[in-house]
Amino acid sequence: MASELSWDTKETAWVRTDDNWRRACALLATAGIRVGGGRPWDMRVHHPDTFDRILTRGSLGLGESYMDGWWDCDQVD
C-alpha cells in the first residue's frame, strides 16, 4: 500500500494520508488518545511507518515500535 508523507512545519507533526494512519487514529480516538495531542497519554509518533508496523504485527509491533523509539507518550499506563 503506497502512502504519502509530508511534514507540517506549523504543527511539527507527521501528516499521513494512508489508510493505516487513519485507521489507527480512529482506533486510538475510541480510547481517548490523540496522535500528536498535548495530554500525557497522547501518542507522539517519530517514525512514518509506526502504524503500518502496529497494525500488521499487533501487540508485538506496538511494543517493538515503542522500544525502537518510533513513538512515545508521557504516561504509557
N, C-alpha and C positions, 0 to 999 in steps of 0.2 A: 504494500500500500504506500503510495507516494504521499509525502506531506510537504508542506511549505513552512518555513521557519523565518520569522523576522524579529528584529529587535526593536522594541518600542522604547525610544530614548526618554520619553516623558514619564513612563511608568517604571522604567528599568526592569521590565519583566518579559518573559518569553511570551510571544503571541503565537499560538498554534492554530492551524486551520484544518487539522486532520481529524478523523473520526475518533481515534483513541483518546486524543486530548479532550475532545468534547464529552465523550462517554465518561471518562474518569472525573472530569469536573462535575458532571451531573451526579455521579455516584457519591462523590465526596460531599456535595451540597446536601444530600439527603441526611448526612451525619452532621451537618452544620459546619463543615470545613470548607474554607475558600482557598483556592490556589492563589498565592500571592497576597493574601489578606494580612491584616495587621494584628490579629489576635494571636495569643501564644500557641494555640492549637492549629492555626492555619499553616498550610504547607507552602514552603518555598522551594521551587524547582530550579535546579542548577544545570541540568543536562537535558537537551532536547528530546532524547529518547526515553525519558523516565517512564511515561505512561505506556509506551509500547512494551517496555520490559515488564512492568507491573501487570498489565492486562494479559500478556501472553504467558507469564510464568507464575501468576498468582502470588500467594503469600511469600514464596521463595524469592520471586522477583522484587517484591516490596522490600523485604529485608536486605537482600543483596544490594539493591539500588541505594538504600539508606546507608549501608556500611561503606559503599563506594563513594558516598558524598554527592550522589545525584540529586538528593532532596533532603530537606531538614525542616524542623519546626522547633520552637522553644519548649513546647510541652507535648511530648510524644504520648504520654498516658492519656 
